[in-house]
Amino acid sequence: MKQLTMQQTADYLEAATITNTHDAGHAVTHTGTNAAGVPFVLVNDYTGQTVVTEAM
């Protein structure tokens, strides 16, 4: 799991294929495949902090 800045988050999502987005009110979760074809889960909370985890 790694933390991303807002710019890194924007760049990551722009290059990704998002298959599902869930807004829980306090956080938004995106799942999909990144630019390298690796499945990921990205969570952005209401404070703007983002973490992403990728499958190996």
PDB file of N, CA, C, O and CB in Angstrom:
ATOM      1  N   MET A   1       0.848  -1.160   0.000  1.00  0.00           N
ATOM      2  CA  MET A   1       0.000   0.000   0.000  1.00  0.00           C
ATOM      3  C   MET A   1       0.899   1.230   0.000  1.00  0.00           C
ATOM      4  O   MET A   1       1.877   1.290   0.746  1.00  0.00           O
ATOM      5  CB  MET A   1      -0.968  -0.006   1.216  1.00  0.00           C
ATOM      6  N   LYS A   2       0.570   2.201  -0.830  1.00  0.00           N
ATOM      7  CA  LYS A   2       1.358   3.429  -0.835  1.00  0.00           C
ATOM      8  C   LYS A   2       0.447   4.643  -0.877  1.00  0.00           C
ATOM      9  O   LYS A   2      -0.647   4.600  -1.441  1.00  0.00           O
ATOM     10  CB  LYS A   2       2.325   3.448  -2.024  1.00  0.00           C
ATOM     11  N   GLN A   3       0.911   5.712  -0.277  1.00  0.00           N
ATOM     12  CA  GLN A   3       0.161   6.963  -0.288  1.00  0.00           C
ATOM     13  C   GLN A   3       0.518   7.762  -1.531  1.00  0.00           C
ATOM     14  O   GLN A   3       1.650   7.718  -2.011  1.00  0.00           O
ATOM     15  CB  GLN A   3       0.442   7.787   0.988  1.00  0.00           C
ATOM     16  N   LEU A   4      -0.475   8.501  -2.049  1.00  0.00           N
ATOM     17  CA  LEU A   4      -0.277   9.331  -3.227  1.00  0.00           C
ATOM     18  C   LEU A   4      -0.660  10.766  -2.919  1.00  0.00           C
ATOM     19  O   LEU A   4      -1.541  11.024  -2.098  1.00  0.00           O
ATOM     20  CB  LEU A   4      -1.091   8.798  -4.415  1.00  0.00           C
ATOM     21  N   THR A   5       0.009  11.700  -3.586  1.00  0.00           N
ATOM     22  CA  THR A   5      -0.401  13.100  -3.518  1.00  0.00           C
ATOM     23  C   THR A   5      -1.624  13.281  -4.406  1.00  0.00           C
ATOM     24  O   THR A   5      -1.987  12.378  -5.160  1.00  0.00           O
ATOM     25  CB  THR A   5       0.760  14.058  -3.953  1.00  0.00           C
ATOM     26  N   MET A   6      -2.259  14.443  -4.320  1.00  0.00           N
ATOM     27  CA  MET A   6      -3.419  14.699  -5.168  1.00  0.00           C
ATOM     28  C   MET A   6      -3.053  14.644  -6.648  1.00  0.00           C
ATOM     29  O   MET A   6      -3.828  14.124  -7.450  1.00  0.00           O
ATOM     30  CB  MET A   6      -4.028  16.057  -4.831  1.00  0.00           C
ATOM     31  N   GLN A   7      -1.883  15.172  -7.028  1.00  0.00           N
ATOM     32  CA  GLN A   7      -1.453  15.135  -8.426  1.00  0.00           C
ATOM     33  C   GLN A   7      -1.167  13.705  -8.869  1.00  0.00           C
ATOM     34  O   GLN A   7      -1.539  13.318  -9.977  1.00  0.00           O
ATOM     35  CB  GLN A   7      -0.207  16.008  -8.629  1.00  0.00           C
ATOM     36  N   GLN A   8      -0.511  12.912  -8.018  1.00  0.00           N
ATOM     37  CA  GLN A   8      -0.240  11.516  -8.342  1.00  0.00           C
ATOM     38  C   GLN A   8      -1.552  10.742  -8.508  1.00  0.00           C
ATOM     39  O   GLN A   8      -1.673   9.896  -9.394  1.00  0.00           O
ATOM     40  CB  GLN A   8       0.634  10.868  -7.246  1.00  0.00           C
ATOM     41  N   THR A   9      -2.526  11.038  -7.651  1.00  0.00           N
ATOM     42  CA  THR A   9      -3.833  10.386  -7.736  1.00  0.00           C
ATOM     43  C   THR A   9      -4.504  10.706  -9.066  1.00  0.00           C
ATOM     44  O   THR A   9      -5.021   9.812  -9.736  1.00  0.00           O
ATOM     45  CB  THR A   9      -4.733  10.821  -6.567  1.00  0.00           C
ATOM     46  N   ALA A  10      -4.498  11.969  -9.445  1.00  0.00           N
ATOM     47  CA  ALA A  10      -5.101  12.382 -10.713  1.00  0.00           C
ATOM     48  C   ALA A  10      -4.418  11.692 -11.888  1.00  0.00           C
ATOM     49  O   ALA A  10      -5.094  11.199 -12.790  1.00  0.00           O
ATOM     50  CB  ALA A  10      -5.019  13.907 -10.875  1.00  0.00           C
ATOM     51  N   ASP A  11      -3.104  11.652 -11.887  1.00  0.00           N
ATOM     52  CA  ASP A  11      -2.348  11.010 -12.969  1.00  0.00           C
ATOM     53  C   ASP A  11      -2.631   9.505 -13.017  1.00  0.00           C
ATOM     54  O   ASP A  11      -2.808   8.933 -14.092  1.00  0.00           O
ATOM     55  CB  ASP A  11      -0.835  11.261 -12.789  1.00  0.00           C
ATOM     56  N   TYR A  12      -2.671   8.872 -11.838  1.00  0.00           N
ATOM     57  CA  TYR A  12      -2.913   7.434 -11.744  1.00  0.00           C
ATOM     58  C   TYR A  12      -4.283   7.086 -12.323  1.00  0.00           C
ATOM     59  O   TYR A  12      -4.409   6.174 -13.141  1.00  0.00           O
ATOM     60  CB  TYR A  12      -2.814   6.963 -10.278  1.00  0.00           C
ATOM     61  N   LEU A  13      -5.304   7.821 -11.890  1.00  0.00           N
ATOM     62  CA  LEU A  13      -6.662   7.531 -12.351  1.00  0.00           C
ATOM     63  C   LEU A  13      -6.871   7.871 -13.818  1.00  0.00           C
ATOM     64  O   LEU A  13      -7.654   7.212 -14.501  1.00  0.00           O
ATOM     65  CB  LEU A  13      -7.659   8.288 -11.515  1.00  0.00           C
ATOM     66  N   GLU A  14      -6.184   8.884 -14.304  1.00  0.00           N
ATOM     67  CA  GLU A  14      -6.308   9.255 -15.717  1.00  0.00           C
ATOM     68  C   GLU A  14      -5.826   8.132 -16.629  1.00  0.00           C
ATOM     69  O   GLU A  14      -6.385   7.912 -17.703  1.00  0.00           O
ATOM     70  CB  GLU A  14      -5.518  10.536 -16.004  1.00  0.00           C
ATOM     71  N   ALA A  15      -4.783   7.424 -16.193  1.00  0.00           N
ATOM     72  CA  ALA A  15      -4.202   6.361 -17.013  1.00  0.00           C
ATOM     73  C   ALA A  15      -4.851   4.999 -16.757  1.00  0.00           C
ATOM     74  O   ALA A  15      -4.569   4.044 -17.481  1.00  0.00           O
ATOM     75  CB  ALA A  15      -2.711   6.270 -16.755  1.00  0.00           C
ATOM     76  N   ALA A  16      -5.705   4.890 -15.750  1.00  0.00           N
ATOM     77  CA  ALA A  16      -6.294   3.614 -15.355  1.00  0.00           C
ATOM     78  C   ALA A  16      -7.625   3.356 -16.046  1.00  0.00           C
ATOM     79  O   ALA A  16      -8.263   4.266 -16.575  1.00  0.00           O
ATOM     80  CB  ALA A  16      -6.482   3.571 -13.856  1.00  0.00           C
ATOM     81  N   THR A  17      -8.022   2.100 -16.027  1.00  0.00           N
ATOM     82  CA  THR A  17      -9.359   1.694 -16.432  1.00  0.00           C
ATOM     83  C   THR A  17     -10.111   1.366 -15.150  1.00  0.00           C
ATOM     84  O   THR A  17      -9.808   0.379 -14.480  1.00  0.00           O
ATOM     85  CB  THR A  17      -9.332   0.463 -17.434  1.00  0.00           C
ATOM     86  N   ILE A  18     -11.088   2.194 -14.811  1.00  0.00           N
ATOM     87  CA  ILE A  18     -11.845   2.021 -13.578  1.00  0.00           C
ATOM     88  C   ILE A  18     -13.065   1.158 -13.875  1.00  0.00           C
ATOM     89  O   ILE A  18     -13.853   1.466 -14.769  1.00  0.00           O
ATOM     90  CB  ILE A  18     -12.264   3.397 -12.974  1.00  0.00           C
ATOM     91  N   THR A  19     -13.215   0.068 -13.112  1.00  0.00           N
ATOM     92  CA  THR A  19     -14.345  -0.838 -13.322  1.00  0.00           C
ATOM     93  C   THR A  19     -15.454  -0.620 -12.302  1.00  0.00           C
ATOM     94  O   THR A  19     -16.601  -0.990 -12.552  1.00  0.00           O
ATOM     95  CB  THR A  19     -13.876  -2.278 -13.264  1.00  0.00           C
ATOM     96  N   ASN A  20     -15.129  -0.019 -11.143  1.00  0.00           N
ATOM     97  CA  ASN A  20     -16.140   0.209 -10.122  1.00  0.00           C
ATOM     98  C   ASN A  20     -15.728   1.387  -9.250  1.00  0.00           C
ATOM     99  O   ASN A  20     -14.555   1.541  -8.910  1.00  0.00           O
ATOM    100  CB  ASN A  20     -16.351  -1.057  -9.265  1.00  0.00           C
ATOM    101  N   THR A  21     -16.699   2.213  -8.893  1.00  0.00           N
ATOM    102  CA  THR A  21     -16.486   3.320  -7.964  1.00  0.00           C
ATOM    103  C   THR A  21     -17.577   3.256  -6.910  1.00  0.00           C
ATOM    104  O   THR A  21     -18.756   3.101  -7.228  1.00  0.00           O
ATOM    105  CB  THR A  21     -16.489   4.705  -8.702  1.00  0.00           C
ATOM    106  N   HIS A  22     -17.169   3.379  -5.644  1.00  0.00           N
ATOM    107  CA  HIS A  22     -18.134   3.352  -4.546  1.00  0.00           C
ATOM    108  C   HIS A  22     -17.895   4.573  -3.660  1.00  0.00           C
ATOM    109  O   HIS A  22     -16.797   4.761  -3.136  1.00  0.00           O
ATOM    110  CB  HIS A  22     -18.017   2.024  -3.720  1.00  0.00           C
ATOM    111  N   ASP A  23     -18.924   5.397  -3.496  1.00  0.00           N
ATOM    112  CA  ASP A  23     -18.843   6.578  -2.630  1.00  0.00           C
ATOM    113  C   ASP A  23     -19.532   6.245  -1.315  1.00  0.00           C
ATOM    114  O   ASP A  23     -20.753   6.096  -1.262  1.00  0.00           O
ATOM    115  CB  ASP A  23     -19.497   7.838  -3.308  1.00  0.00           C
ATOM    116  N   ALA A  24     -18.737   6.128  -0.250  1.00  0.00           N
ATOM    117  CA  ALA A  24     -19.267   5.792   1.075  1.00  0.00           C
ATOM    118  C   ALA A  24     -19.554   7.034   1.910  1.00  0.00           C
ATOM    119  O   ALA A  24     -19.881   6.923   3.091  1.00  0.00           O
ATOM    120  CB  ALA A  24     -18.291   4.895   1.815  1.00  0.00           C
ATOM    121  N   GLY A  25     -19.437   8.202   1.314  1.00  0.00           N
ATOM    122  CA  GLY A  25     -19.678   9.446   2.046  1.00  0.00           C
ATOM    123  C   GLY A  25     -18.414  10.017   2.642  1.00  0.00           C
ATOM    124  O   GLY A  25     -18.128  11.202   2.466  1.00  0.00           O
ATOM    125  N   HIS A  26     -17.661   9.210   3.336  1.00  0.00           N
ATOM    126  CA  HIS A  26     -16.411   9.663   3.947  1.00  0.00           C
ATOM    127  C   HIS A  26     -15.189   9.260   3.125  1.00  0.00           C
ATOM    128  O   HIS A  26     -14.082   9.732   3.382  1.00  0.00           O
ATOM    129  CB  HIS A  26     -16.287   9.105   5.355  1.00  0.00           C
ATOM    130  N   ALA A  27     -15.390   8.388   2.137  1.00  0.00           N
ATOM    131  CA  ALA A  27     -14.303   7.931   1.274  1.00  0.00           C
ATOM    132  C   ALA A  27     -14.878   7.455  -0.056  1.00  0.00           C
ATOM    133  O   ALA A  27     -16.021   7.005  -0.135  1.00  0.00           O
ATOM    134  CB  ALA A  27     -13.489   6.797   1.959  1.00  0.00           C
ATOM    135  N   VAL A  28     -14.055   7.565  -1.098  1.00  0.00           N
ATOM    136  CA  VAL A  28     -14.407   7.057  -2.422  1.00  0.00           C
ATOM    137  C   VAL A  28     -13.402   5.969  -2.765  1.00  0.00           C
ATOM    138  O   VAL A  28     -12.191   6.168  -2.667  1.00  0.00           O
ATOM    139  CB  VAL A  28     -14.413   8.202  -3.509  1.00  0.00           C
ATOM    140  N   THR A  29     -13.920   4.819  -3.167  1.00  0.00           N
ATOM    141  CA  THR A  29     -13.076   3.685  -3.518  1.00  0.00           C
ATOM    142  C   THR A  29     -13.218   3.397  -5.004  1.00  0.00           C
ATOM    143  O   THR A  29     -14.329   3.271  -5.519  1.00  0.00           O
ATOM    144  CB  THR A  29     -13.443   2.436  -2.678  1.00  0.00           C
ATOM    145  N   HIS A  30     -12.088   3.295  -5.688  1.00  0.00           N
ATOM    146  CA  HIS A  30     -12.062   2.935  -7.105  1.00  0.00           C
ATOM    147  C   HIS A  30     -11.350   1.593  -7.237  1.00  0.00           C
ATOM    148  O   HIS A  30     -10.330   1.365  -6.586  1.00  0.00           O
ATOM    149  CB  HIS A  30     -11.351   4.042  -7.968  1.00  0.00           C
ATOM    150  N   THR A  31     -11.872   0.717  -8.063  1.00  0.00           N
ATOM    151  CA  THR A  31     -11.181  -0.519  -8.407  1.00  0.00           C
ATOM    152  C   THR A  31     -11.067  -0.585  -9.918  1.00  0.00           C
ATOM    153  O   THR A  31     -11.891  -0.029 -10.644  1.00  0.00           O
ATOM    154  CB  THR A  31     -11.926  -1.772  -7.840  1.00  0.00           C
ATOM    155  N   GLY A  32     -10.036  -1.273 -10.380  1.00  0.00           N
ATOM    156  CA  GLY A  32      -9.839  -1.396 -11.816  1.00  0.00           C
ATOM    157  C   GLY A  32      -8.473  -1.936 -12.146  1.00  0.00           C
ATOM    158  O   GLY A  32      -7.883  -2.703 -11.386  1.00  0.00           O
ATOM    159  N   THR A  33      -7.977  -1.519 -13.304  1.00  0.00           N
ATOM    160  CA  THR A  33      -6.678  -1.958 -13.799  1.00  0.00           C
ATOM    161  C   THR A  33      -5.854  -0.716 -14.118  1.00  0.00           C
ATOM    162  O   THR A  33      -6.331   0.196 -14.793  1.00  0.00           O
ATOM    163  CB  THR A  33      -6.826  -2.882 -15.059  1.00  0.00           C
ATOM    164  N   ASN A  34      -4.607  -0.684 -13.627  1.00  0.00           N
ATOM    165  CA  ASN A  34      -3.777   0.498 -13.875  1.00  0.00           C
ATOM    166  C   ASN A  34      -3.167   0.442 -15.273  1.00  0.00           C
ATOM    167  O   ASN A  34      -3.428  -0.490 -16.034  1.00  0.00           O
ATOM    168  CB  ASN A  34      -2.664   0.611 -12.813  1.00  0.00           C
ATOM    169  N   ALA A  35      -2.361   1.433 -15.603  1.00  0.00           N
ATOM    170  CA  ALA A  35      -1.771   1.548 -16.944  1.00  0.00           C
ATOM    171  C   ALA A  35      -0.899   0.346 -17.308  1.00  0.00           C
ATOM    172  O   ALA A  35      -0.738   0.029 -18.487  1.00  0.00           O
ATOM    173  CB  ALA A  35      -0.944   2.821 -17.038  1.00  0.00           C
ATOM    174  N   ALA A  36      -0.332  -0.326 -16.293  1.00  0.00           N
ATOM    175  CA  ALA A  36       0.509  -1.503 -16.532  1.00  0.00           C
ATOM    176  C   ALA A  36      -0.304  -2.792 -16.603  1.00  0.00           C
ATOM    177  O   ALA A  36       0.258  -3.871 -16.786  1.00  0.00           O
ATOM    178  CB  ALA A  36       1.559  -1.623 -15.440  1.00  0.00           C
ATOM    179  N   GLY A  37      -1.627  -2.686 -16.458  1.00  0.00           N
ATOM    180  CA  GLY A  37      -2.481  -3.861 -16.515  1.00  0.00           C
ATOM    181  C   GLY A  37      -2.631  -4.596 -15.199  1.00  0.00           C
ATOM    182  O   GLY A  37      -3.108  -5.730 -15.167  1.00  0.00           O
ATOM    183  N   VAL A  38      -2.227  -3.954 -14.112  1.00  0.00           N
ATOM    184  CA  VAL A  38      -2.267  -4.571 -12.785  1.00  0.00           C
ATOM    185  C   VAL A  38      -3.552  -4.136 -12.066  1.00  0.00           C
ATOM    186  O   VAL A  38      -3.853  -2.943 -12.023  1.00  0.00           O
ATOM    187  CB  VAL A  38      -1.000  -4.180 -11.947  1.00  0.00           C
ATOM    188  N   PRO A  39      -4.311  -5.084 -11.503  1.00  0.00           N
ATOM    189  CA  PRO A  39      -5.507  -4.720 -10.740  1.00  0.00           C
ATOM    190  C   PRO A  39      -5.142  -3.877  -9.514  1.00  0.00           C
ATOM    191  O   PRO A  39      -4.101  -4.091  -8.894  1.00  0.00           O
ATOM    192  CB  PRO A  39      -6.268  -5.986 -10.303  1.00  0.00           C
ATOM    193  N   PHE A  40      -6.008  -2.916  -9.171  1.00  0.00           N
ATOM    194  CA  PHE A  40      -5.741  -2.038  -8.038  1.00  0.00           C
ATOM    195  C   PHE A  40      -7.020  -1.692  -7.297  1.00  0.00           C
ATOM    196  O   PHE A  40      -8.126  -1.833  -7.818  1.00  0.00           O
ATOM    197  CB  PHE A  40      -5.049  -0.768  -8.503  1.00  0.00           C
ATOM    198  N   VAL A  41      -6.836  -1.234  -6.061  1.00  0.00           N
ATOM    199  CA  VAL A  41      -7.885  -0.606  -5.261  1.00  0.00           C
ATOM    200  C   VAL A  41      -7.303   0.708  -4.774  1.00  0.00           C
ATOM    201  O   VAL A  41      -6.224   0.728  -4.181  1.00  0.00           O
ATOM    202  CB  VAL A  41      -8.362  -1.529  -4.053  1.00  0.00           C
ATOM    203  N   LEU A  42      -8.006   1.805  -5.019  1.00  0.00           N
ATOM    204  CA  LEU A  42      -7.552   3.137  -4.618  1.00  0.00           C
ATOM    205  C   LEU A  42      -8.636   3.756  -3.746  1.00  0.00           C
ATOM    206  O   LEU A  42      -9.807   3.783  -4.126  1.00  0.00           O
ATOM    207  CB  LEU A  42      -7.242   4.043  -5.867  1.00  0.00           C
ATOM    208  N   VAL A  43      -8.243   4.251  -2.577  1.00  0.00           N
ATOM    209  CA  VAL A  43      -9.192   4.878  -1.648  1.00  0.00           C
ATOM    210  C   VAL A  43      -8.766   6.315  -1.410  1.00  0.00           C
ATOM    211  O   VAL A  43      -7.620   6.591  -1.054  1.00  0.00           O
ATOM    212  CB  VAL A  43      -9.270   4.094  -0.300  1.00  0.00           C
ATOM    213  N   ASN A  44      -9.711   7.228  -1.613  1.00  0.00           N
ATOM    214  CA  ASN A  44      -9.485   8.651  -1.361  1.00  0.00           C
ATOM    215  C   ASN A  44     -10.482   9.077  -0.295  1.00  0.00           C
ATOM    216  O   ASN A  44     -11.691   8.940  -0.482  1.00  0.00           O
ATOM    217  CB  ASN A  44      -9.638   9.516  -2.678  1.00  0.00           C
ATOM    218  N   ASP A  45      -9.972   9.603   0.846  1.00  0.00           N
ATOM    219  CA  ASP A  45     -10.896   9.972   1.924  1.00  0.00           C
ATOM    220  C   ASP A  45     -11.296  11.440   1.845  1.00  0.00           C
ATOM    221  O   ASP A  45     -10.819  12.179   0.984  1.00  0.00           O
ATOM    222  CB  ASP A  45     -10.265   9.680   3.284  1.00  0.00           C
ATOM    223  N   TYR A  46     -12.165  11.848   2.741  1.00  0.00           N
ATOM    224  CA  TYR A  46     -12.723  13.207   2.707  1.00  0.00           C
ATOM    225  C   TYR A  46     -11.695  14.296   2.992  1.00  0.00           C
ATOM    226  O   TYR A  46     -11.960  15.471   2.738  1.00  0.00           O
ATOM    227  CB  TYR A  46     -13.845  13.318   3.702  1.00  0.00           C
ATOM    228  N   THR A  47     -10.524  13.928   3.515  1.00  0.00           N
ATOM    229  CA  THR A  47      -9.474  14.915   3.757  1.00  0.00           C
ATOM    230  C   THR A  47      -8.530  15.045   2.566  1.00  0.00           C
ATOM    231  O   THR A  47      -7.619  15.873   2.582  1.00  0.00           O
ATOM    232  CB  THR A  47      -8.685  14.544   5.001  1.00  0.00           C
ATOM    233  N   GLY A  48      -8.744  14.224   1.525  1.00  0.00           N
ATOM    234  CA  GLY A  48      -7.903  14.284   0.335  1.00  0.00           C
ATOM    235  C   GLY A  48      -6.731  13.318   0.375  1.00  0.00           C
ATOM    236  O   GLY A  48      -5.911  13.315  -0.543  1.00  0.00           O
ATOM    237  N   GLN A  49      -6.630  12.507   1.405  1.00  0.00           N
ATOM    238  CA  GLN A  49      -5.549  11.524   1.478  1.00  0.00           C
ATOM    239  C   GLN A  49      -5.913  10.309   0.630  1.00  0.00           C
ATOM    240  O   GLN A  49      -7.057   9.854   0.632  1.00  0.00           O
ATOM    241  CB  GLN A  49      -5.276  11.103   2.952  1.00  0.00           C
ATOM    242  N   THR A  50      -4.932   9.798  -0.087  1.00  0.00           N
ATOM    243  CA  THR A  50      -5.163   8.686  -0.981  1.00  0.00           C
ATOM    244  C   THR A  50      -4.157   7.573  -0.707  1.00  0.00           C
ATOM    245  O   THR A  50      -2.973   7.828  -0.488  1.00  0.00           O
ATOM    246  CB  THR A  50      -5.081   9.143  -2.437  1.00  0.00           C
ATOM    247  N   VAL A  51      -4.652   6.321  -0.723  1.00  0.00           N
ATOM    248  CA  VAL A  51      -3.791   5.158  -0.686  1.00  0.00           C
ATOM    249  C   VAL A  51      -4.207   4.240  -1.828  1.00  0.00           C
ATOM    250  O   VAL A  51      -5.377   4.186  -2.208  1.00  0.00           O
ATOM    251  CB  VAL A  51      -3.871   4.430   0.695  1.00  0.00           C
ATOM    252  N   VAL A  52      -3.234   3.528  -2.362  1.00  0.00           N
ATOM    253  CA  VAL A  52      -3.498   2.581  -3.430  1.00  0.00           C
ATOM    254  C   VAL A  52      -2.784   1.283  -3.106  1.00  0.00           C
ATOM    255  O   VAL A  52      -1.662   1.283  -2.600  1.00  0.00           O
ATOM    256  CB  VAL A  52      -3.048   3.140  -4.805  1.00  0.00           C
ATOM    257  N   THR A  53      -3.446   0.187  -3.404  1.00  0.00           N
ATOM    258  CA  THR A  53      -2.818  -1.134  -3.304  1.00  0.00           C
ATOM    259  C   THR A  53      -3.008  -1.828  -4.642  1.00  0.00           C
ATOM    260  O   THR A  53      -4.058  -1.731  -5.277  1.00  0.00           O
ATOM    261  CB  THR A  53      -3.429  -1.989  -2.125  1.00  0.00           C
ATOM    262  N   GLU A  54      -1.958  -2.530  -5.050  1.00  0.00           N
ATOM    263  CA  GLU A  54      -1.960  -3.197  -6.354  1.00  0.00           C
ATOM    264  C   GLU A  54      -1.696  -4.677  -6.167  1.00  0.00           C
ATOM    265  O   GLU A  54      -0.958  -5.072  -5.265  1.00  0.00           O
ATOM    266  CB  GLU A  54      -0.905  -2.575  -7.300  1.00  0.00           C
ATOM    267  N   ALA A  55      -2.300  -5.503  -7.022  1.00  0.00           N
ATOM    268  CA  ALA A  55      -2.060  -6.940  -7.001  1.00  0.00           C
ATOM    269  C   ALA A  55      -0.633  -7.209  -7.484  1.00  0.00           C
ATOM    270  O   ALA A  55      -0.070  -6.434  -8.257  1.00  0.00           O
ATOM    271  CB  ALA A  55      -3.103  -7.697  -7.886  1.00  0.00           C
ATOM    272  N   MET A  56      -0.086  -8.267  -7.036  1.00  0.00           N
ATOM    273  CA  MET A  56       1.284  -8.608  -7.446  1.00  0.00           C
ATOM    274  C   MET A  56       1.294  -9.350  -8.746  1.00  0.00           C
ATOM    275  O   MET A  56       2.361  -9.715  -9.240  1.00  0.00           O
ATOM    276  CB  MET A  56       1.974  -9.437  -6.385  1.00  0.00           C
TER     277      MET A  56
END
